[in-house]
Amino acid sequence: MKKVKVALIGAGLRGINYLEYAVSHPHELEVVAVAEPVRERRESFQARHRLADEMCFEHWDDFFKAPKMADAVLICTQDQQHYEPTMKALEAGYHVLLEKPMSPDPEECINMGEMAAKAGLVFSICHVLRYTPFFQTLKSLLEDGKIGRLISIQHNENVGYWHQAHSFVRGNWRRKDESSPMILAKSCHDLDILSWLAGADCVKVSSFGDLTHFKASEAPEGAPLRCLDGCPVADSCLYYAPNVYLTEDTNWPTSAISDDMSYEARYKALEEGPYGRCVYHCDNDVVDHQVVNLEFANEVTVAFTMSAFTRDVSRTIKLMGTTGEIRGAMEKNEIEIIHFGSGKIERISFSDMGGHVGHGGGDMGLVKDFLKLVRANGEGEGLTSAAHSVQSHLMAFAAEESRISGEVIRLEEFGQRYSCEEVK
């Protein structure tokens, strides 16, 4: 088996997690370079993969100025920093694995896909859910006709109240202009998997939602701008920053607030950084709840709900067919098949496949599939190629437009605005 050489651009949590595959499968994958502007992250990744100093770059421009040194590039930068390094990587002849979402701009999504097709290079998107045993089993059950013809789907992404506060109120994905709409940043995974399960092109989209709770009008009386500035409800607030980030547990999300996990460094981060702000006095503008209705060309309908106001961070789904229904809870690793008429119930359960960090085993499945495509030099198509991903991204963009305008969006017409041939 040919060993694939890769470079990482953006040594944040996602890139680090994907490339743990190289540590556990050194005969399949070798990391040869990294480009990361934060010195502590760059040096930590360098040590983990034993990279020479000359193979560690502060900026991706410096990496691309050097002679081609790998077969492929993993791009795991922030949402608005995907387009430029991706285009440069494709121009330089690198196969690309790109973190989702592709881009917060529909035209950029299309341009990247067209560039990869023209160059004959592998261009895969990190829609890891398609690689999980949970969703692959659901897909197989549908294809085997276990519930007859699929008619409709109900799907919930339960964001979790604390996860919303960390990532979408205080964190990097709190503002549309700095990242992307939440339906894209958080739920392009879900729209992709729903498109895959429905088994046809999406034709209509409507959506409703808002930022209802995490705003100044909801702040407790007397709440300061920062939690450490003497909050009068510190003992009862669900989001009081010291209770979240100054505990003995320094795993994620605490690990995101500072590269130094000492108590002193974390305390300073709460004094000065974004994670110490009152959740009711941040500059966030993304929604905290949203529903999306979808109609597909084969008459399958979908009702998708994304909500911050849940205890657990989880995905739950119900698939309704002509002869039965399937209910599933991804994080519980459980699937239940209910047969009409006989009342027979079948249950499928999985062992832990990687938990939260590994997206139920999907992270490693994604990397394995990408390496297979690279070894074949682009022959064949992976589960998450750009050709598949462009439509689900357009579904997200259309959902956001519908949420703002209140109109039903016809996806074919929406795609034509961007000269998108992928949407039929």
NORRA-V253301 format. One record per residue. RES is the residue in one letter. PHI is phi in whole degrees, 0 to 359 (NA if undefined). Layout:
res | phi
RES | PHI
RES | PHI
This chain:
res | phi
M | NA
K | 292
K | 282
V | 267
K | 258
V | 229
A | 240
L | 249
I | 247
G | 99
A | 268
G | 273
L | 298
R | 293
G | 298
I | 300
N | 295
Y | 301
L | 274
E | 296
Y | 302
A | 292
V | 287
S | 273
H | 226
P | 295
H | 281
E | 256
L | 220
E | 233
V | 272
V | 246
A | 199
V | 215
A | 235
E | 205
P | 286
V | 275
R | 302
E | 298
R | 292
R | 298
E | 290
S | 295
F | 293
Q | 302
A | 294
R | 297
H | 249
R | 55
L | 269
A | 290
D | 303
E | 287
M | 257
C | 240
F | 239
E | 282
H | 227
W | 296
D | 301
D | 295
F | 297
F | 285
K | 287
A | 282
P | 301
K | 303
M | 234
A | 211
D | 278
A | 213
V | 233
L | 263
I | 247
C | 230
T | 276
Q | 292
D | 310
Q | 280
Q | 248
H | 270
Y | 295
E | 299
P | 293
T | 295
M | 297
K | 294
A | 294
L | 295
E | 297
A | 275
G | 90
Y | 271
H | 292
V | 229
L | 246
L | 248
E | 297
K | 280
P | 287
M | 304
S | 192
P | 281
D | 241
P | 302
E | 296
E | 295
C | 303
I | 293
N | 300
M | 296
G | 297
E | 293
M | 296
A | 295
A | 296
K | 295
A | 277
G | 69
L | 252
V | 289
F | 223
S | 250
I | 250
C | 280
H | 274
V | 290
L | 298
R | 297
Y | 262
T | 281
P | 304
F | 299
F | 285
Q | 294
T | 293
L | 302
K | 299
S | 295
L | 297
L | 294
E | 294
D | 277
G | 73
K | 299
I | 237
G | 71
R | 276
L | 291
I | 247
S | 207
I | 227
Q | 246
H | 224
N | 240
E | 257
N | 271
V | 292
G | 94
Y | 301
W | 285
H | 292
Q | 302
A | 298
H | 290
S | 268
F | 245
V | 241
R | 265
G | 267
N | 293
W | 251
R | 279
R | 234
K | 298
D | 285
E | 258
S | 225
S | 190
P | 304
M | 298
I | 297
L | 271
A | 297
K | 263
S | 243
C | 295
H | 306
D | 289
L | 296
D | 295
I | 290
L | 293
S | 298
W | 295
L | 291
A | 295
G | 76
A | 202
D | 286
C | 283
V | 245
K | 222
V | 222
S | 223
S | 204
F | 221
G | 167
D | 194
L | 264
T | 252
H | 254
F | 275
K | 208
A | 301
S | 294
E | 262
A | 293
P | 299
E | 300
G | 84
A | 295
P | 281
L | 292
R | 235
C | 299
L | 280
D | 267
G | 85
C | 286
P | 289
V | 245
A | 304
D | 286
S | 241
C | 289
L | 295
Y | 244
Y | 301
A | 305
P | 301
N | 290
V | 270
Y | 248
L | 248
T | 265
E | 286
D | 277
T | 254
N | 287
W | 299
P | 272
T | 302
S | 297
A | 277
I | 274
S | 199
D | 278
D | 251
M | 267
S | 294
Y | 301
E | 297
A | 293
R | 292
Y | 298
K | 297
A | 298
L | 286
E | 289
E | 243
G | 264
P | 292
Y | 279
G | 264
R | 281
C | 297
V | 293
Y | 263
H | 229
C | 263
D | 258
N | 290
D | 221
V | 280
V | 293
D | 247
H | 200
Q | 202
V | 243
V | 228
N | 253
L | 230
E | 238
F | 252
A | 297
N | 266
E | 75
V | 290
T | 245
V | 227
A | 243
F | 244
T | 239
M | 243
S | 218
A | 285
F | 267
T | 223
R | 286
D | 268
V | 265
S | 202
R | 233
T | 231
I | 213
K | 228
L | 250
M | 247
G | 238
T | 285
T | 237
G | 175
E | 221
I | 239
R | 241
G | 219
A | 230
M | 300
E | 290
K | 273
N | 57
E | 231
I | 228
E | 235
I | 250
I | 249
H | 264
F | 291
G | 81
S | 287
G | 76
K | 297
I | 237
E | 253
R | 234
I | 237
S | 230
F | 239
S | 285
D | 301
M | 248
G | 125
G | 64
H | 295
V | 297
G | 268
H | 50
G | 62
G | 92
G | 290
D | 302
M | 288
G | 297
L | 299
V | 297
K | 299
D | 294
F | 298
L | 297
K | 298
L | 293
V | 296
R | 298
A | 276
N | 56
G | 89
E | 287
G | 90
E | 227
G | 279
L | 294
T | 236
S | 292
A | 301
A | 301
H | 284
S | 283
V | 301
Q | 295
S | 294
H | 293
L | 296
M | 299
A | 292
F | 298
A | 293
A | 297
E | 292
E | 296
S | 295
R | 301
I | 282
S | 271
G | 79
E | 257
V | 282
I | 256
R | 272
L | 292
E | 298
E | 293
F | 298
G | 295
Q | 296
R | 299
Y | 250
S | 53
C | 265
E | 281
E | 290
V | 266
K | 268
